[in-house]
């Protein structure tokens, strides 16, 4: 059995955290391929190494003396090396970094050094071979990711390696120019390595014990999700729930490799298993509740709208022409409502309204802002009667007025729109009825 293990920045922020990681890896001989992030915060007021690198490189670009900043970054790594009693030196690596910063090698190069250096330490600590991601993760000349070439390079490189450390977050173009994924991109590297070695499981270790049914900042001590499908995860991620980089899902999903979200600080917890499909019944009717606010709605009224061919297309064309993405579109016989991101809409509000007037000549247009969307997601909803009734009952009991309801054809989720001031109370009310009381 092969396992790829990725560790986040908080899991590798100090020597003590490295020791926890080492214990986790040595506890299971199947954990043979390791993807480290850059050191995160050691305490709440600390600075992540990646942010230190960004600031240091910015000074270099401005022609300022950045030697002090680079020395601070080196000290962070030396603290880890000393704490682990390693016979490991990064002096030569830092000299190369200093020269490349002076030569303005690029902000992506600067940011990538956090993972690169941590990978060097991890390799020395575990006794695993080090593989520079710049050699095996390929980006095209335009900066887009090349999945096909990456899989070929990674597969060939790791084919004869029983154990290896591949730093996350970055790769390179064919000419060697370093390119990074978006923030949190080490998750993607982990999934690429899992695909390349045909892993049986991709373990993603972070500082939480998997996905929670609701946001812990809103609901006190929410229950964890034991098993979740990729479809459910997609729905919850879209509504703001995030533990894993969204793009990390696709490589392993295609290969049928499950992802296990685990907690470095609580390795005894099973975490959350992410799978393509499962016959395991969820503990509750729902899998999770997520939401996000900052929406506006545009309600268009016109008599006999339903008999006017092309009406909806013309309205949608207006939003497309103005570069505004549509979130949801519930409709009636003579009305249709468009939900959009408030910030993107406000910039072009009057232009969009006048374009709608010219396009479809509505009887009336009504605007409403400061709205939030809350999604109730779960594969168990499809086989459970009365789910929508319980949603409305919970919200009514909490004196929350529903502005919109939208149920996907897959019956995997139900989304309700509420006023911004009711957002958190709505999530709490739904959590209570589906998880705490299970009415």
GISULMO-V406320 format. One record per pair of residues at least 6 apart in sequence whose ideal C-beta (glycine too) atoms are under 6 Angstrom apart, sorted by the first residue. I is the first residue (numbers start at 1). J is the second residue. Records with the same first field share a line. If there is no record, write none. Layout:
BEGIN
I=J / J
END
This chain:
BEGIN
1=30 / 200
2=197 / 199 / 200
3=30 / 31 / 201 / 203
4=33 / 190 / 193 / 194 / 199 / 202
5=31 / 34 / 203
6=35 / 190 / 204
7=21 / 36 / 205
8=37 / 206
9=37 / 38 / 40
10=40 / 207
11=17 / 21 / 205 / 264
12=36 / 39 / 118
13=39 / 40 / 42
14=42
15=80 / 83 / 84
18=84
20=264
24=267
25=31
32=163
33=164 / 193 / 197
34=165
35=166 / 168 / 189 / 190 / 193
36=118 / 119 / 122 / 167
37=168 / 186
38=49 / 50 / 114 / 115 / 118
39=49
40=48
41=48
49=76 / 114
50=111 / 114
52=73
53=110 / 111 / 113 / 114
56=66 / 69 / 70
57=101 / 107 / 110
59=66
60=66 / 101
61=104
74=94
77=90 / 117
80=121
81=88
84=125
86=124
88=124
90=117
97=113
108=178 / 179 / 180
109=178
111=180
112=170 / 178 / 180
115=167 / 168 / 169
116=167
119=165 / 167
122=165
123=130 / 165
128=163 / 164 / 165
129=161 / 164
130=165
131=157 / 164 / 166
133=166 / 167 / 170 / 171
134=172 / 178
136=153 / 154 / 157
137=150 / 171
138=146 / 149 / 150 / 171
139=145 / 171 / 173 / 179
140=146
141=173
143=179
150=192
151=196
154=196
155=196
158=164 / 196 / 197
166=193
168=186 / 189
169=180 / 181 / 185 / 186
170=178 / 180
171=179
172=178
181=188
184=245
187=244 / 245 / 248
188=245 / 247 / 248
190=202
191=248 / 251 / 252
192=251
194=202 / 252 / 257
195=251 / 255
199=257
201=258 / 260
202=252 / 257 / 259
203=260 / 262
204=259 / 261
205=262 / 264
208=263
209=224 / 263 / 266 / 269 / 271
210=224 / 261 / 271 / 272
211=225 / 243 / 272
212=222 / 224
213=222 / 223 / 225 / 288 / 435
214=222 / 289 / 427 / 431
216=222
218=424 / 427
219=428 / 431
223=435
225=272 / 287 / 288
227=273 / 278 / 280
228=272 / 274 / 287
230=249 / 253 / 276
232=287 / 377
233=274
235=377 / 413
236=288 / 290 / 377
237=246
239=290 / 291 / 292 / 375
240=290 / 292
241=290
243=261
258=273 / 275
259=274
260=271 / 273
261=271 / 272
262=271
263=269
282=380
284=434 / 435
285=380 / 384 / 434
286=376 / 378 / 434
287=377 / 378
288=377
289=376 / 427 / 430 / 431
290=375
291=372 / 373 / 374 / 427
293=372 / 420 / 423
294=342
295=339 / 342 / 371
296=340 / 342 / 345 / 369
297=337 / 339 / 368 / 371
298=338 / 367
299=335 / 337 / 366
300=336 / 362 / 365
301=335 / 363 / 364
302=362 / 363
303=334
305=311 / 334
306=333
311=360
314=359 / 360
315=360
318=355 / 356 / 359
319=326
322=348 / 352
324=340 / 344 / 345
326=338
327=339
328=339 / 406
329=338
330=337 / 404 / 406
342=369
370=420
371=417
372=418 / 420 / 423
373=415 / 417
374=416 / 426 / 427
375=413 / 415
376=414 / 430
377=413
381=387
382=411
390=433
394=429 / 430 / 433
395=402 / 429
398=425 / 429
400=418 / 422 / 426
402=416
403=417
404=417
405=416
406=415
407=414
418=426
433=439
END
